[in-house]
């Protein structure tokens, strides 16, 4: 981004310098070469100073903008998680691995750990959320601006921004998702009573090595890229093509609902990601993506690939409102 702007500034400055030098040469030549040389040097010096000043201002503005987006993303994601995202993730994870319905999962968690059990793993989830929100907002906003500058439509820019932001998230989210899945899968099991984020990470590294935390990175990348590309694009279609943005805040929220629900088409990827990371957390040998898919279809049919789609749909709406709708309303 900075390279692009610096190049543009350099190009504009060179044009300005060329034009200025030509003008001085033309008017000063009658007074002699010495006068022309002095004027040219003066103009070049002035042009360099102006360019350096503009470059410094541009760098300052760019750095300030990057910092603001990092902070905005972190705050919005933490707010999303604390206000409902973490409980919904716990419920979705339990539904996926136990085949309970959403209400049975909530009841089981509350009976076992109390109402606060729904927020299990909040400290590690908060750190994860801050990183996820920051990298998503940064990647998404930069990509959208570049896409629009290249002449892309708002929908295409939103699609590209969501995809890049989602892939950026997967770098942080794969190990964090592994730990969170392990905490949920092994909750209440003998030998796992004192589990926390650090003990889970240490156990996985001891058993699988450092890369063990990145088991499931392929489905995670696919999920995150398709998640946020769909959420951003469907939201933009709703607000622009369907004209929902003209109805104010309710229209913006409604567009986020459409974006969140629309993104749930990729639930099979998430189902397989959870099952793969469940096997790692239990010390079992993992299988290829296709093998998990086939096992689920053989056992439960294609509906089995959509385990947990209800809590996931609610979670998708919640996150889309915080991470897509709010930035849209802020004009970022």
C-alpha positions as CSV (number, residue, x, y, z in Angstrom):
1,X,0.0,0.0,0.0
2,X,2.7,2.5,1.0
3,X,4.8,1.4,-2.0
4,X,1.8,2.1,-4.3
5,X,1.2,5.5,-2.9
6,X,4.9,6.5,-2.8
7,X,5.2,5.5,-6.5
8,X,2.2,7.6,-7.3
9,X,3.5,10.5,-5.4
10,X,6.9,10.1,-7.2
11,X,5.2,10.1,-10.6
12,X,3.2,13.2,-9.8
13,X,6.2,15.0,-8.4
14,X,8.3,14.2,-11.4
15,X,5.6,15.6,-13.7
16,X,5.4,18.7,-11.6
17,X,9.2,19.1,-11.5
18,X,9.4,18.6,-15.3
19,X,6.7,21.2,-15.9
20,X,8.3,23.7,-13.5
21,X,11.7,23.3,-15.0
22,X,10.4,23.8,-18.5
23,X,8.6,27.0,-17.6
24,X,11.7,28.4,-15.9
25,X,13.9,27.5,-18.8
26,X,11.6,29.2,-21.3
27,X,11.2,32.5,-19.4
28,X,14.8,32.7,-18.1
29,X,16.7,31.8,-21.2
30,X,16.8,35.4,-22.6
31,X,18.7,36.4,-19.4
32,X,21.5,33.9,-20.0
33,X,22.5,30.4,-19.1
34,X,23.7,31.3,-15.6
35,X,20.3,32.6,-14.7
36,X,18.6,29.5,-16.1
37,X,21.0,27.2,-14.2
38,X,20.3,29.0,-11.0
39,X,16.5,28.9,-11.5
40,X,16.6,25.2,-12.4
41,X,18.6,24.3,-9.3
42,X,16.3,26.3,-7.2
43,X,13.2,24.7,-8.7
44,X,14.6,21.2,-8.3
45,X,15.5,21.9,-4.6
46,X,12.0,23.2,-4.0
47,X,10.5,20.2,-5.8
48,X,12.5,17.8,-3.7
49,X,11.5,19.5,-0.5
50,X,7.8,19.5,-1.5
51,X,8.0,15.8,-2.4
52,X,9.7,14.8,0.8
53,X,7.1,16.8,2.8
54,X,4.3,15.0,0.9
55,X,5.9,11.6,1.4
56,X,6.3,12.2,5.1
57,X,2.7,13.3,5.4
58,X,1.6,10.3,3.4
59,X,3.6,7.9,5.5
60,X,2.3,9.4,8.7
61,X,-1.3,9.1,7.5
62,X,-0.8,5.6,6.3
63,X,0.7,4.4,9.6
64,X,-2.0,6.1,11.6
65,X,-4.6,4.5,9.4
66,X,-3.1,1.0,9.8
67,X,-2.9,1.4,13.6
68,X,-6.5,2.6,13.8
69,X,-7.7,-0.4,11.8
70,X,-5.7,-2.8,13.9
71,X,-7.2,-1.4,17.1
72,X,-10.7,-1.2,15.6
73,X,-10.6,-4.8,14.5
74,X,-9.3,-6.1,17.8
75,X,-12.0,-4.2,19.8
76,X,-14.8,-5.2,17.6
77,X,-13.9,-8.9,17.6
78,X,-13.4,-9.0,21.4
79,X,-16.8,-7.3,21.8
80,X,-18.3,-9.9,19.5
81,X,-16.8,-12.8,21.4
82,X,-17.7,-11.5,24.9
83,X,-21.2,-10.6,24.0
84,X,-22.2,-13.9,22.5
85,X,-19.5,-15.3,20.1
86,X,-17.8,-17.5,22.7
87,X,-20.9,-19.2,24.0
88,X,-22.1,-19.9,20.4
89,X,-18.7,-21.4,19.6
90,X,-18.8,-23.7,22.6
91,X,-22.3,-24.8,21.7
92,X,-21.5,-25.3,18.0
93,X,-18.4,-27.3,18.9
94,X,-20.3,-29.6,21.3
95,X,-23.1,-30.1,18.8
96,X,-20.6,-31.1,16.1
97,X,-18.8,-33.7,18.1
98,X,-21.7,-35.2,20.2
99,X,-24.6,-35.0,17.8
100,X,-26.7,-33.3,20.5
101,X,-29.1,-30.6,19.3
102,X,-28.4,-27.0,20.3
103,X,-30.7,-27.0,23.3
104,X,-29.3,-30.3,24.6
105,X,-25.8,-28.9,24.3
106,X,-26.6,-25.8,26.2
107,X,-28.3,-27.8,29.0
108,X,-25.3,-30.2,29.2
109,X,-22.7,-27.4,29.5
110,X,-24.7,-25.4,32.1
111,X,-25.4,-28.5,34.2
112,X,-21.7,-29.5,34.1
113,X,-20.0,-26.1,34.6
114,X,-22.8,-23.6,35.3
115,X,-23.8,-20.7,33.1
116,X,-20.2,-19.4,33.0
117,X,-19.2,-22.7,31.4
118,X,-20.5,-21.3,28.1
119,X,-17.7,-18.8,28.3
120,X,-15.1,-21.5,28.9
121,X,-11.7,-20.5,27.5
122,X,-12.5,-16.8,27.6
123,X,-9.0,-15.5,28.5
124,X,-7.3,-17.4,25.5
125,X,-10.3,-16.6,23.3
126,X,-9.9,-12.9,24.1
127,X,-6.3,-12.9,23.0
128,X,-7.2,-14.9,19.9
129,X,-10.1,-12.5,19.2
130,X,-7.9,-9.5,19.4
131,X,-5.4,-11.0,16.9
132,X,-8.1,-12.3,14.6
133,X,-10.0,-9.0,14.5
134,X,-6.8,-7.0,14.0
135,X,-5.4,-9.0,11.1
136,X,-8.9,-9.3,9.5
137,X,-9.6,-5.6,9.6
138,X,-6.2,-4.8,8.3
139,X,-6.2,-7.3,5.4
140,X,-9.8,-6.6,4.5
141,X,-9.7,-2.8,4.4
142,X,-6.4,-2.6,2.5
143,X,-7.7,-5.1,-0.1
144,X,-11.0,-3.4,-0.5
145,X,-9.3,0.0,-1.1
146,X,-6.9,-1.5,-3.7
147,X,-9.8,-3.3,-5.5
148,X,-11.9,-0.1,-5.6
149,X,-8.9,1.8,-6.9
150,X,-8.5,-0.7,-9.7
151,X,-12.1,-0.1,-10.7
152,X,-13.8,-3.1,-9.1
153,X,-17.4,-2.9,-8.0
154,X,-18.3,-2.6,-4.3
155,X,-19.4,-6.2,-4.2
156,X,-16.2,-7.5,-5.8
157,X,-14.1,-5.4,-3.5
158,X,-16.1,-6.7,-0.5
159,X,-15.6,-10.3,-1.7
160,X,-11.8,-9.8,-2.2
161,X,-11.4,-8.0,1.1
162,X,-13.3,-10.8,3.0
163,X,-11.2,-13.5,1.3
164,X,-7.9,-11.9,2.1
165,X,-8.9,-11.1,5.7
166,X,-10.2,-14.6,6.2
167,X,-6.9,-16.2,5.0
168,X,-4.9,-13.9,7.2
169,X,-7.0,-15.0,10.1
170,X,-6.3,-18.7,9.6
171,X,-2.7,-18.2,10.6
172,X,-3.8,-17.3,14.1
173,X,-7.0,-19.3,14.2
174,X,-5.7,-22.8,13.3
175,X,-3.7,-23.2,16.6
176,X,-6.3,-21.3,18.6
177,X,-9.1,-23.4,17.2
178,X,-7.1,-26.5,18.0
179,X,-6.8,-25.5,21.6
180,X,-10.4,-24.3,21.9
181,X,-11.7,-27.6,20.3
182,X,-9.6,-29.7,22.7
183,X,-10.9,-27.8,25.7
184,X,-14.5,-28.4,24.7
185,X,-14.0,-32.0,23.6
186,X,-12.2,-33.1,26.7
187,X,-14.3,-31.1,29.2
188,X,-15.2,-33.3,32.2
189,X,-13.1,-36.3,31.0
190,X,-10.9,-38.1,33.5
191,X,-7.3,-36.8,33.3
192,X,-8.3,-33.5,31.7
193,X,-9.8,-31.8,34.7
194,X,-7.0,-29.2,35.0
195,X,-6.8,-28.4,31.3
196,X,-6.2,-24.8,30.2
197,X,-4.8,-23.3,27.0
198,X,-1.2,-23.7,28.0
199,X,-1.5,-27.3,29.1
200,X,-3.3,-28.2,25.9
201,X,-0.8,-26.5,23.7
202,X,2.1,-28.2,25.6
203,X,0.5,-31.6,25.3
204,X,-0.1,-31.3,21.5
205,X,3.4,-30.0,20.9
206,X,4.9,-32.9,23.0
207,X,2.8,-35.5,21.0
208,X,2.9,-34.0,17.5
209,X,5.6,-31.3,17.5
210,X,5.0,-27.6,17.0
211,X,3.3,-28.2,13.7
212,X,0.7,-30.3,15.5
213,X,-1.0,-27.0,16.4
214,X,-1.5,-26.5,12.6
215,X,-3.3,-29.8,11.9
216,X,-6.4,-28.8,10.0
217,X,-4.9,-25.7,8.5
218,X,-6.3,-26.5,5.0
219,X,-9.9,-26.7,6.0
220,X,-9.4,-23.7,8.3
221,X,-8.1,-21.6,5.4
222,X,-10.9,-22.8,3.2
223,X,-13.4,-22.1,5.9
224,X,-12.1,-18.6,6.8
225,X,-11.6,-17.5,3.2
226,X,-15.1,-18.7,2.1
227,X,-16.7,-17.5,5.4
228,X,-15.6,-13.9,5.2
229,X,-15.8,-13.6,1.4
230,X,-19.4,-14.8,1.6
231,X,-20.3,-12.7,4.6
232,X,-18.8,-9.5,3.1
233,X,-20.2,-10.1,-0.5
234,X,-23.7,-11.1,0.5
235,X,-23.9,-8.2,3.0
236,X,-22.8,-5.8,0.2
237,X,-25.3,-7.2,-2.3
238,X,-28.1,-6.8,0.3
239,X,-27.1,-3.2,1.2
240,X,-26.3,-2.0,-2.4
241,X,-28.1,-4.2,-4.9
242,X,-31.2,-4.7,-2.8
243,X,-31.0,-1.1,-1.5
244,X,-31.2,-2.1,2.2
245,X,-28.7,0.6,3.3
246,X,-31.3,3.3,2.6
247,X,-33.3,2.0,5.6
248,X,-30.7,3.2,8.1
249,X,-29.3,1.0,10.9
250,X,-32.1,-1.6,10.6
251,X,-31.3,-2.0,6.9
252,X,-27.6,-2.4,7.7
253,X,-28.3,-5.0,10.4
254,X,-30.7,-6.8,8.0
255,X,-28.0,-6.9,5.4
256,X,-25.6,-8.4,8.0
257,X,-28.2,-11.1,8.8
258,X,-28.4,-12.0,5.1
259,X,-24.6,-12.1,4.9
260,X,-24.2,-14.2,8.0
261,X,-26.9,-16.8,7.0
262,X,-25.6,-16.9,3.4
263,X,-22.1,-17.8,4.6
264,X,-23.3,-21.1,6.2
265,X,-23.2,-23.0,2.9
266,X,-19.6,-24.0,3.9
267,X,-20.6,-25.7,7.1
268,X,-19.3,-29.1,5.9
269,X,-15.8,-27.6,5.9
270,X,-16.2,-26.5,9.5
271,X,-17.7,-29.9,10.5
272,X,-14.6,-31.7,9.1
273,X,-12.3,-29.2,10.7
274,X,-13.7,-29.8,14.2
275,X,-13.6,-33.6,13.8
276,X,-10.0,-33.5,12.5
277,X,-8.9,-31.3,15.4
278,X,-10.9,-33.5,17.8
279,X,-8.9,-36.5,16.7
280,X,-5.6,-34.6,17.3
281,X,-6.7,-33.5,20.8
282,X,-7.5,-37.1,21.7
283,X,-4.2,-38.4,20.4
284,X,-5.8,-40.2,17.5
285,X,-4.4,-40.5,14.0
286,X,-5.9,-38.0,11.6
287,X,-7.5,-38.8,8.2
288,X,-7.5,-37.0,4.9
289,X,-10.3,-34.5,4.3
290,X,-12.0,-36.7,1.9
291,X,-12.1,-39.6,4.3
292,X,-13.8,-37.6,7.0
293,X,-16.4,-36.4,4.4
294,X,-17.1,-40.0,3.3
295,X,-17.3,-41.4,6.8
296,X,-19.9,-38.7,7.7
297,X,-22.0,-39.3,4.6
298,X,-21.9,-43.1,5.1
299,X,-23.0,-42.8,8.7
300,X,-25.5,-40.0,8.6
301,X,-26.0,-39.0,5.0
302,X,-25.3,-35.5,3.6
303,X,-27.3,-33.8,6.4
304,X,-24.6,-35.0,8.8
305,X,-22.2,-32.6,7.1
306,X,-24.3,-29.7,8.4
307,X,-24.0,-30.6,12.1
308,X,-24.2,-27.5,14.3
309,X,-25.5,-25.3,11.5
310,X,-28.1,-23.6,13.7
311,X,-25.7,-22.2,16.4
312,X,-23.2,-21.6,13.6
313,X,-25.8,-19.5,11.7
314,X,-26.5,-17.4,14.8
315,X,-22.8,-17.0,15.4
316,X,-22.2,-16.0,11.7
317,X,-24.9,-13.3,12.0
318,X,-23.4,-12.0,15.2
319,X,-19.8,-11.8,13.8
320,X,-20.9,-10.3,10.5
321,X,-22.7,-7.5,12.3
322,X,-19.6,-6.6,14.4
323,X,-16.9,-7.2,11.7
324,X,-18.7,-6.2,8.5
325,X,-21.8,-4.1,9.2
326,X,-20.2,-1.8,11.8
327,X,-17.1,-1.1,9.6
328,X,-19.4,-0.4,6.7
329,X,-21.4,2.1,8.8
330,X,-18.0,3.7,9.9
331,X,-17.0,4.0,6.3
332,X,-13.9,1.8,6.6
